Amino acid sequence: MSDDPNINGPQDRKLINVHQEHEVRSWTRALNTTPEKLREAVQAVGTSAERVREYLQGNQ
């Protein structure tokens, strides 16, 4: 099932989809980061929101 762009936040709170701009906006607000750092974190540790959060906390 594809993401619905009419939804303001992520559809799955455990995974980050950096290919959906509405999710990037939501996650950057939630994690207090930039889109570039969010994409870097996803590339480094995968799409798990928990692992991305840990990565960002360790690299600030």
PDB file of N, H, CA, C and O in Angstrom:
ATOM      1  N   MET A   1       0.843  -1.160   0.000  1.00  0.00           N
ATOM      2  CA  MET A   1       0.000   0.000   0.000  1.00  0.00           C
ATOM      3  C   MET A   1       0.898   1.235   0.000  1.00  0.00           C
ATOM      4  O   MET A   1       1.865   1.287   0.759  1.00  0.00           O
ATOM      5  N   SER A   2       0.599   2.225  -0.831  1.00  0.00           N
ATOM      6  H   SER A   2      -0.187   2.183  -1.448  1.00  0.00           H
ATOM      7  CA  SER A   2       1.423   3.428  -0.888  1.00  0.00           C
ATOM      8  C   SER A   2       0.977   4.422   0.170  1.00  0.00           C
ATOM      9  O   SER A   2      -0.149   4.372   0.665  1.00  0.00           O
ATOM     10  N   ASP A   3       1.899   5.335   0.507  1.00  0.00           N
ATOM     11  H   ASP A   3       2.814   5.375   0.105  1.00  0.00           H
ATOM     12  CA  ASP A   3       1.581   6.374   1.484  1.00  0.00           C
ATOM     13  C   ASP A   3       0.571   7.356   0.907  1.00  0.00           C
ATOM     14  O   ASP A   3       0.602   7.661  -0.285  1.00  0.00           O
ATOM     15  N   ASP A   4      -0.300   7.836   1.733  1.00  0.00           N
ATOM     16  H   ASP A   4      -0.326   7.588   2.701  1.00  0.00           H
ATOM     17  CA  ASP A   4      -1.290   8.829   1.342  1.00  0.00           C
ATOM     18  C   ASP A   4      -0.710  10.215   1.601  1.00  0.00           C
ATOM     19  O   ASP A   4      -0.488  10.560   2.761  1.00  0.00           O
ATOM     20  N   PRO A   5      -0.454  11.025   0.573  1.00  0.00           N
ATOM     21  CA  PRO A   5       0.146  12.335   0.777  1.00  0.00           C
ATOM     22  C   PRO A   5      -0.752  13.317   1.517  1.00  0.00           C
ATOM     23  O   PRO A   5      -0.297  14.394   1.901  1.00  0.00           O
ATOM     24  N   ASN A   6      -2.011  12.970   1.722  1.00  0.00           N
ATOM     25  H   ASN A   6      -2.381  12.095   1.410  1.00  0.00           H
ATOM     26  CA  ASN A   6      -2.908  13.834   2.481  1.00  0.00           C
ATOM     27  C   ASN A   6      -2.726  13.689   3.980  1.00  0.00           C
ATOM     28  O   ASN A   6      -3.274  14.477   4.750  1.00  0.00           O
ATOM     29  N   ILE A   7      -1.969  12.698   4.400  1.00  0.00           N
ATOM     30  H   ILE A   7      -1.524  12.058   3.774  1.00  0.00           H
ATOM     31  CA  ILE A   7      -1.689  12.485   5.812  1.00  0.00           C
ATOM     32  C   ILE A   7      -0.482  13.336   6.187  1.00  0.00           C
ATOM     33  O   ILE A   7       0.535  13.312   5.494  1.00  0.00           O
ATOM     34  N   ASN A   8      -0.590  14.090   7.281  1.00  0.00           N
ATOM     35  H   ASN A   8      -1.416  14.110   7.843  1.00  0.00           H
ATOM     36  CA  ASN A   8       0.471  15.017   7.668  1.00  0.00           C
ATOM     37  C   ASN A   8       1.664  14.353   8.318  1.00  0.00           C
ATOM     38  O   ASN A   8       2.777  14.865   8.196  1.00  0.00           O
ATOM     39  N   GLY A   9       1.486  13.254   8.993  1.00  0.00           N
ATOM     40  H   GLY A   9       0.582  12.838   9.092  1.00  0.00           H
ATOM     41  CA  GLY A   9       2.579  12.584   9.689  1.00  0.00           C
ATOM     42  C   GLY A   9       2.882  11.244   9.073  1.00  0.00           C
ATOM     43  O   GLY A   9       2.220  10.825   8.124  1.00  0.00           O
ATOM     44  N   PRO A  10       3.883  10.566   9.608  1.00  0.00           N
ATOM     45  CA  PRO A  10       4.220   9.245   9.074  1.00  0.00           C
ATOM     46  C   PRO A  10       3.104   8.241   9.309  1.00  0.00           C
ATOM     47  O   PRO A  10       2.424   8.289  10.334  1.00  0.00           O
ATOM     48  N   GLN A  11       2.914   7.325   8.352  1.00  0.00           N
ATOM     49  H   GLN A  11       3.467   7.286   7.519  1.00  0.00           H
ATOM     50  CA  GLN A  11       1.894   6.298   8.516  1.00  0.00           C
ATOM     51  C   GLN A  11       2.367   5.201   9.455  1.00  0.00           C
ATOM     52  O   GLN A  11       1.557   4.591  10.153  1.00  0.00           O
ATOM     53  N   ASP A  12       3.645   4.950   9.480  1.00  0.00           N
ATOM     54  H   ASP A  12       4.303   5.445   8.912  1.00  0.00           H
ATOM     55  CA  ASP A  12       4.210   3.936  10.365  1.00  0.00           C
ATOM     56  C   ASP A  12       5.214   4.638  11.259  1.00  0.00           C
ATOM     57  O   ASP A  12       6.275   5.049  10.791  1.00  0.00           O
ATOM     58  N   ARG A  13       4.901   4.782  12.525  1.00  0.00           N
ATOM     59  H   ARG A  13       4.039   4.448  12.905  1.00  0.00           H
ATOM     60  CA  ARG A  13       5.736   5.529  13.468  1.00  0.00           C
ATOM     61  C   ARG A  13       7.065   4.835  13.774  1.00  0.00           C
ATOM     62  O   ARG A  13       7.918   5.416  14.445  1.00  0.00           O
ATOM     63  N   LYS A  14       7.255   3.603  13.294  1.00  0.00           N
ATOM     64  H   LYS A  14       6.563   3.131  12.749  1.00  0.00           H
ATOM     65  CA  LYS A  14       8.491   2.883  13.573  1.00  0.00           C
ATOM     66  C   LYS A  14       9.486   2.959  12.427  1.00  0.00           C
ATOM     67  O   LYS A  14      10.657   2.617  12.597  1.00  0.00           O
ATOM     68  N   LEU A  15       9.027   3.410  11.248  1.00  0.00           N
ATOM     69  H   LEU A  15       8.076   3.688  11.110  1.00  0.00           H
ATOM     70  CA  LEU A  15       9.886   3.459  10.068  1.00  0.00           C
ATOM     71  C   LEU A  15       9.880   4.852   9.460  1.00  0.00           C
ATOM     72  O   LEU A  15       8.874   5.559   9.513  1.00  0.00           O
ATOM     73  N   ILE A  16      11.008   5.239   8.886  1.00  0.00           N
ATOM     74  H   ILE A  16      11.825   4.664   8.843  1.00  0.00           H
ATOM     75  CA  ILE A  16      11.151   6.538   8.246  1.00  0.00           C
ATOM     76  C   ILE A  16      11.301   6.329   6.747  1.00  0.00           C
ATOM     77  O   ILE A  16      12.181   5.597   6.293  1.00  0.00           O
ATOM     78  N   ASN A  17      10.433   6.979   5.987  1.00  0.00           N
ATOM     79  H   ASN A  17       9.719   7.573   6.355  1.00  0.00           H
ATOM     80  CA  ASN A  17      10.488   6.898   4.527  1.00  0.00           C
ATOM     81  C   ASN A  17      10.971   8.254   4.013  1.00  0.00           C
ATOM     82  O   ASN A  17      10.193   9.207   3.954  1.00  0.00           O
ATOM     83  N   VAL A  18      12.242   8.345   3.644  1.00  0.00           N
ATOM     84  H   VAL A  18      12.874   7.571   3.692  1.00  0.00           H
ATOM     85  CA  VAL A  18      12.794   9.622   3.180  1.00  0.00           C
ATOM     86  C   VAL A  18      12.415   9.934   1.744  1.00  0.00           C
ATOM     87  O   VAL A  18      12.835  10.959   1.206  1.00  0.00           O
ATOM     88  N   HIS A  19      11.632   9.073   1.112  1.00  0.00           N
ATOM     89  H   HIS A  19      11.292   8.240   1.548  1.00  0.00           H
ATOM     90  CA  HIS A  19      11.177   9.302  -0.258  1.00  0.00           C
ATOM     91  C   HIS A  19       9.807   9.973  -0.290  1.00  0.00           C
ATOM     92  O   HIS A  19       9.283  10.264  -1.365  1.00  0.00           O
ATOM     93  N   GLN A  20       9.238  10.215   0.865  1.00  0.00           N
ATOM     94  H   GLN A  20       9.664   9.978   1.738  1.00  0.00           H
ATOM     95  CA  GLN A  20       7.955  10.903   0.984  1.00  0.00           C
ATOM     96  C   GLN A  20       8.197  12.228   1.709  1.00  0.00           C
ATOM     97  O   GLN A  20       8.543  12.237   2.890  1.00  0.00           O
ATOM     98  N   GLU A  21       8.015  13.341   1.002  1.00  0.00           N
ATOM     99  H   GLU A  21       7.734  13.334   0.043  1.00  0.00           H
ATOM    100  CA  GLU A  21       8.341  14.650   1.578  1.00  0.00           C
ATOM    101  C   GLU A  21       7.545  14.962   2.838  1.00  0.00           C
ATOM    102  O   GLU A  21       8.074  15.588   3.756  1.00  0.00           O
ATOM    103  N   HIS A  22       6.277  14.536   2.902  1.00  0.00           N
ATOM    104  H   HIS A  22       5.847  14.028   2.156  1.00  0.00           H
ATOM    105  CA  HIS A  22       5.505  14.801   4.115  1.00  0.00           C
ATOM    106  C   HIS A  22       6.094  14.054   5.313  1.00  0.00           C
ATOM    107  O   HIS A  22       6.031  14.546   6.439  1.00  0.00           O
ATOM    108  N   GLU A  23       6.658  12.883   5.080  1.00  0.00           N
ATOM    109  H   GLU A  23       6.708  12.484   4.164  1.00  0.00           H
ATOM    110  CA  GLU A  23       7.301  12.158   6.179  1.00  0.00           C
ATOM    111  C   GLU A  23       8.609  12.821   6.571  1.00  0.00           C
ATOM    112  O   GLU A  23       8.917  12.913   7.759  1.00  0.00           O
ATOM    113  N   VAL A  24       9.379  13.282   5.605  1.00  0.00           N
ATOM    114  H   VAL A  24       9.128  13.207   4.640  1.00  0.00           H
ATOM    115  CA  VAL A  24      10.627  13.984   5.911  1.00  0.00           C
ATOM    116  C   VAL A  24      10.321  15.211   6.773  1.00  0.00           C
ATOM    117  O   VAL A  24      11.000  15.446   7.773  1.00  0.00           O
ATOM    118  N   ARG A  25       9.319  15.985   6.403  1.00  0.00           N
ATOM    119  H   ARG A  25       8.767  15.794   5.591  1.00  0.00           H
ATOM    120  CA  ARG A  25       8.943  17.168   7.197  1.00  0.00           C
ATOM    121  C   ARG A  25       8.551  16.769   8.614  1.00  0.00           C
ATOM    122  O   ARG A  25       8.986  17.386   9.587  1.00  0.00           O
ATOM    123  N   SER A  26       7.731  15.736   8.720  1.00  0.00           N
ATOM    124  H   SER A  26       7.378  15.234   7.930  1.00  0.00           H
ATOM    125  CA  SER A  26       7.269  15.305  10.033  1.00  0.00           C
ATOM    126  C   SER A  26       8.423  14.807  10.906  1.00  0.00           C
ATOM    127  O   SER A  26       8.530  15.177  12.075  1.00  0.00           O
ATOM    128  N   TRP A  27       9.285  13.963  10.327  1.00  0.00           N
ATOM    129  H   TRP A  27       9.199  13.662   9.377  1.00  0.00           H
ATOM    130  CA  TRP A  27      10.396  13.406  11.103  1.00  0.00           C
ATOM    131  C   TRP A  27      11.437  14.464  11.468  1.00  0.00           C
ATOM    132  O   TRP A  27      12.011  14.408  12.556  1.00  0.00           O
ATOM    133  N   THR A  28      11.689  15.423  10.582  1.00  0.00           N
ATOM    134  H   THR A  28      11.223  15.469   9.698  1.00  0.00           H
ATOM    135  CA  THR A  28      12.666  16.459  10.927  1.00  0.00           C
ATOM    136  C   THR A  28      12.154  17.296  12.097  1.00  0.00           C
ATOM    137  O   THR A  28      12.934  17.694  12.962  1.00  0.00           O
ATOM    138  N   ARG A  29      10.854  17.563  12.129  1.00  0.00           N
ATOM    139  H   ARG A  29      10.221  17.239  11.427  1.00  0.00           H
ATOM    140  CA  ARG A  29      10.280  18.277  13.286  1.00  0.00           C
ATOM    141  C   ARG A  29      10.370  17.415  14.548  1.00  0.00           C
ATOM    142  O   ARG A  29      10.787  17.887  15.606  1.00  0.00           O
ATOM    143  N   ALA A  30       9.977  16.159  14.421  1.00  0.00           N
ATOM    144  H   ALA A  30       9.638  15.775  13.561  1.00  0.00           H
ATOM    145  CA  ALA A  30       9.946  15.269  15.585  1.00  0.00           C
ATOM    146  C   ALA A  30      11.337  15.026  16.163  1.00  0.00           C
ATOM    147  O   ALA A  30      11.495  14.901  17.377  1.00  0.00           O
ATOM    148  N   LEU A  31      12.341  14.959  15.297  1.00  0.00           N
ATOM    149  H   LEU A  31      12.213  15.060  14.310  1.00  0.00           H
ATOM    150  CA  LEU A  31      13.706  14.649  15.736  1.00  0.00           C
ATOM    151  C   LEU A  31      14.583  15.892  15.850  1.00  0.00           C
ATOM    152  O   LEU A  31      15.767  15.793  16.169  1.00  0.00           O
ATOM    153  N   ASN A  32      14.004  17.055  15.590  1.00  0.00           N
ATOM    154  H   ASN A  32      13.042  17.135  15.331  1.00  0.00           H
ATOM    155  CA  ASN A  32      14.722  18.324  15.683  1.00  0.00           C
ATOM    156  C   ASN A  32      16.027  18.278  14.883  1.00  0.00           C
ATOM    157  O   ASN A  32      17.111  18.505  15.421  1.00  0.00           O
ATOM    158  N   THR A  33      15.898  17.984  13.605  1.00  0.00           N
ATOM    159  H   THR A  33      15.018  17.800  13.169  1.00  0.00           H
ATOM    160  CA  THR A  33      17.063  17.859  12.732  1.00  0.00           C
ATOM    161  C   THR A  33      16.739  18.439  11.362  1.00  0.00           C
ATOM    162  O   THR A  33      15.637  18.939  11.138  1.00  0.00           O
ATOM    163  N   THR A  34      17.680  18.373  10.466  1.00  0.00           N
ATOM    164  H   THR A  34      18.575  17.967  10.648  1.00  0.00           H
ATOM    165  CA  THR A  34      17.477  18.859   9.104  1.00  0.00           C
ATOM    166  C   THR A  34      17.173  17.680   8.178  1.00  0.00           C
ATOM    167  O   THR A  34      17.473  16.534   8.515  1.00  0.00           O
ATOM    168  N   PRO A  35      16.581  17.954   7.019  1.00  0.00           N
ATOM    169  CA  PRO A  35      16.349  16.871   6.065  1.00  0.00           C
ATOM    170  C   PRO A  35      17.644  16.176   5.648  1.00  0.00           C
ATOM    171  O   PRO A  35      17.665  14.960   5.458  1.00  0.00           O
ATOM    172  N   GLU A  36      18.705  16.932   5.509  1.00  0.00           N
ATOM    173  H   GLU A  36      18.689  17.920   5.663  1.00  0.00           H
ATOM    174  CA  GLU A  36      19.988  16.349   5.106  1.00  0.00           C
ATOM    175  C   GLU A  36      20.513  15.395   6.174  1.00  0.00           C
ATOM    176  O   GLU A  36      20.969  14.298   5.854  1.00  0.00           O
ATOM    177  N   LYS A  37      20.452  15.807   7.438  1.00  0.00           N
ATOM    178  H   LYS A  37      20.081  16.699   7.697  1.00  0.00           H
ATOM    179  CA  LYS A  37      20.932  14.942   8.523  1.00  0.00           C
ATOM    180  C   LYS A  37      20.028  13.721   8.678  1.00  0.00           C
ATOM    181  O   LYS A  37      20.503  12.630   8.996  1.00  0.00           O
ATOM    182  N   LEU A  38      18.734  13.901   8.457  1.00  0.00           N
ATOM    183  H   LEU A  38      18.348  14.787   8.199  1.00  0.00           H
ATOM    184  CA  LEU A  38      17.807  12.766   8.525  1.00  0.00           C
ATOM    185  C   LEU A  38      18.156  11.735   7.456  1.00  0.00           C
ATOM    186  O   LEU A  38      18.230  10.540   7.742  1.00  0.00           O
ATOM    187  N   ARG A  39      18.367  12.193   6.238  1.00  0.00           N
ATOM    188  H   ARG A  39      18.307  13.164   6.006  1.00  0.00           H
ATOM    189  CA  ARG A  39      18.722  11.271   5.145  1.00  0.00           C
ATOM    190  C   ARG A  39      20.068  10.595   5.404  1.00  0.00           C
ATOM    191  O   ARG A  39      20.238   9.411   5.114  1.00  0.00           O
ATOM    192  N   GLU A  40      21.015  11.346   5.946  1.00  0.00           N
ATOM    193  H   GLU A  40      20.877  12.308   6.182  1.00  0.00           H
ATOM    194  CA  GLU A  40      22.330  10.767   6.298  1.00  0.00           C
ATOM    195  C   GLU A  40      22.165   9.661   7.341  1.00  0.00           C
ATOM    196  O   GLU A  40      22.786   8.604   7.235  1.00  0.00           O
ATOM    197  N   ALA A  41      21.332   9.908   8.338  1.00  0.00           N
ATOM    198  H   ALA A  41      20.827  10.767   8.424  1.00  0.00           H
ATOM    199  CA  ALA A  41      21.103   8.922   9.392  1.00  0.00           C
ATOM    200  C   ALA A  41      20.439   7.672   8.835  1.00  0.00           C
ATOM    201  O   ALA A  41      20.827   6.557   9.182  1.00  0.00           O
ATOM    202  N   VAL A  42      19.444   7.846   7.976  1.00  0.00           N
ATOM    203  H   VAL A  42      19.129   8.752   7.694  1.00  0.00           H
ATOM    204  CA  VAL A  42      18.764   6.698   7.374  1.00  0.00           C
ATOM    205  C   VAL A  42      19.735   5.889   6.524  1.00  0.00           C
ATOM    206  O   VAL A  42      19.698   4.658   6.530  1.00  0.00           O
ATOM    207  N   GLN A  43      20.597   6.578   5.798  1.00  0.00           N
ATOM    208  H   GLN A  43      20.627   7.578   5.793  1.00  0.00           H
ATOM    209  CA  GLN A  43      21.584   5.868   4.988  1.00  0.00           C
ATOM    210  C   GLN A  43      22.561   5.096   5.879  1.00  0.00           C
ATOM    211  O   GLN A  43      23.003   4.007   5.513  1.00  0.00           O
ATOM    212  N   ALA A  44      22.897   5.647   7.035  1.00  0.00           N
ATOM    213  H   ALA A  44      22.538   6.532   7.333  1.00  0.00           H
ATOM    214  CA  ALA A  44      23.866   5.018   7.926  1.00  0.00           C
ATOM    215  C   ALA A  44      23.293   3.827   8.696  1.00  0.00           C
ATOM    216  O   ALA A  44      23.966   2.807   8.852  1.00  0.00           O
ATOM    217  N   VAL A  45      22.039   3.954   9.181  1.00  0.00           N
ATOM    218  H   VAL A  45      21.493   4.782   9.054  1.00  0.00           H
ATOM    219  CA  VAL A  45      21.518   2.914  10.077  1.00  0.00           C
ATOM    220  C   VAL A  45      20.232   2.251   9.615  1.00  0.00           C
ATOM    221  O   VAL A  45      19.751   1.323  10.265  1.00  0.00           O
ATOM    222  N   GLY A  46      19.669   2.706   8.509  1.00  0.00           N
ATOM    223  H   GLY A  46      20.059   3.460   7.981  1.00  0.00           H
ATOM    224  CA  GLY A  46      18.428   2.121   8.026  1.00  0.00           C
ATOM    225  C   GLY A  46      17.219   2.950   8.398  1.00  0.00           C
ATOM    226  O   GLY A  46      17.360   4.069   8.890  1.00  0.00           O
ATOM    227  N   THR A  47      16.042   2.418   8.170  1.00  0.00           N
ATOM    228  H   THR A  47      15.927   1.509   7.770  1.00  0.00           H
ATOM    229  CA  THR A  47      14.803   3.187   8.312  1.00  0.00           C
ATOM    230  C   THR A  47      14.138   3.100   9.685  1.00  0.00           C
ATOM    231  O   THR A  47      13.096   3.720   9.895  1.00  0.00           O
ATOM    232  N   SER A  48      14.705   2.357  10.609  1.00  0.00           N
ATOM    233  H   SER A  48      15.552   1.854  10.439  1.00  0.00           H
ATOM    234  CA  SER A  48      14.133   2.247  11.950  1.00  0.00           C
ATOM    235  C   SER A  48      14.196   3.602  12.655  1.00  0.00           C
ATOM    236  O   SER A  48      15.276   4.167  12.824  1.00  0.00           O
ATOM    237  N   ALA A  49      13.039   4.119  13.063  1.00  0.00           N
ATOM    238  H   ALA A  49      12.161   3.660  12.925  1.00  0.00           H
ATOM    239  CA  ALA A  49      12.987   5.413  13.739  1.00  0.00           C
ATOM    240  C   ALA A  49      13.826   5.400  15.017  1.00  0.00           C
ATOM    241  O   ALA A  49      14.488   6.389  15.334  1.00  0.00           O
ATOM    242  N   GLU A  50      13.801   4.303  15.741  1.00  0.00           N
ATOM    243  H   GLU A  50      13.263   3.500  15.484  1.00  0.00           H
ATOM    244  CA  GLU A  50      14.575   4.200  16.983  1.00  0.00           C
ATOM    245  C   GLU A  50      16.077   4.295  16.707  1.00  0.00           C
ATOM    246  O   GLU A  50      16.797   5.013  17.401  1.00  0.00           O
ATOM    247  N   ARG A  51      16.539   3.573  15.701  1.00  0.00           N
ATOM    248  H   ARG A  51      15.955   2.989  15.137  1.00  0.00           H
ATOM    249  CA  ARG A  51      17.972   3.591  15.368  1.00  0.00           C
ATOM    250  C   ARG A  51      18.392   4.945  14.819  1.00  0.00           C
ATOM    251  O   ARG A  51      19.493   5.413  15.111  1.00  0.00           O
ATOM    252  N   VAL A  52      17.539   5.580  14.035  1.00  0.00           N
ATOM    253  H   VAL A  52      16.645   5.200  13.798  1.00  0.00           H
ATOM    254  CA  VAL A  52      17.844   6.921  13.513  1.00  0.00           C
ATOM    255  C   VAL A  52      17.935   7.911  14.665  1.00  0.00           C
ATOM    256  O   VAL A  52      18.845   8.739  14.703  1.00  0.00           O
ATOM    257  N   ARG A  53      16.995   7.831  15.607  1.00  0.00           N
ATOM    258  H   ARG A  53      16.255   7.159  15.576  1.00  0.00           H
ATOM    259  CA  ARG A  53      17.013   8.717  16.775  1.00  0.00           C
ATOM    260  C   ARG A  53      18.316   8.537  17.554  1.00  0.00           C
ATOM    261  O   ARG A  53      18.936   9.525  17.949  1.00  0.00           O
ATOM    262  N   GLU A  54      18.735   7.302  17.779  1.00  0.00           N
ATOM    263  H   GLU A  54      18.232   6.500  17.458  1.00  0.00           H
ATOM    264  CA  GLU A  54      19.983   7.037  18.504  1.00  0.00           C
ATOM    265  C   GLU A  54      21.181   7.578  17.729  1.00  0.00           C
ATOM    266  O   GLU A  54      22.085   8.169  18.321  1.00  0.00           O
ATOM    267  N   TYR A  55      21.196   7.385  16.436  1.00  0.00           N
ATOM    268  H   TYR A  55      20.463   6.905  15.955  1.00  0.00           H
ATOM    269  CA  TYR A  55      22.278   7.872  15.593  1.00  0.00           C
ATOM    270  C   TYR A  55      22.385   9.395  15.687  1.00  0.00           C
ATOM    271  O   TYR A  55      23.475   9.939  15.860  1.00  0.00           O
ATOM    272  N   LEU A  56      21.255  10.069  15.572  1.00  0.00           N
ATOM    273  H   LEU A  56      20.369   9.628  15.431  1.00  0.00           H
ATOM    274  CA  LEU A  56      21.261  11.532  15.626  1.00  0.00           C
ATOM    275  C   LEU A  56      21.698  12.047  16.988  1.00  0.00           C
ATOM    276  O   LEU A  56      22.405  13.052  17.068  1.00  0.00           O
ATOM    277  N   GLN A  57      21.296  11.384  18.049  1.00  0.00           N
ATOM    278  H   GLN A  57      20.722  10.568  17.984  1.00  0.00           H
ATOM    279  CA  GLN A  57      21.696  11.807  19.395  1.00  0.00           C
ATOM    280  C   GLN A  57      23.194  11.631  19.604  1.00  0.00           C
ATOM    281  O   GLN A  57      23.817  12.421  20.313  1.00  0.00           O
ATOM    282  N   GLY A  58      23.774  10.611  18.998  1.00  0.00           N
ATOM    283  H   GLY A  58      23.268   9.970  18.421  1.00  0.00           H
ATOM    284  CA  GLY A  58      25.196  10.357  19.149  1.00  0.00           C
ATOM    285  C   GLY A  58      26.064  11.216  18.255  1.00  0.00           C
ATOM    286  O   GLY A  58      27.275  11.289  18.465  1.00  0.00           O
ATOM    287  N   ASN A  59      25.471  11.878  17.247  1.00  0.00           N
ATOM    288  H   ASN A  59      24.487  11.819  17.076  1.00  0.00           H
ATOM    289  CA  ASN A  59      26.239  12.669  16.291  1.00  0.00           C
ATOM    290  C   ASN A  59      25.911  14.154  16.345  1.00  0.00           C
ATOM    291  O   ASN A  59      26.066  14.858  15.347  1.00  0.00           O
ATOM    292  N   GLN A  60      25.465  14.631  17.485  1.00  0.00           N
ATOM    293  H   GLN A  60      25.339  14.059  18.295  1.00  0.00           H
ATOM    294  CA  GLN A  60      25.160  16.065  17.586  1.00  0.00           C
ATOM    295  C   GLN A  60      26.198  16.802  18.356  1.00  0.00           C
ATOM    296  O   GLN A  60      26.090  18.016  18.532  1.00  0.00           O
TER     297      GLN A  60
END
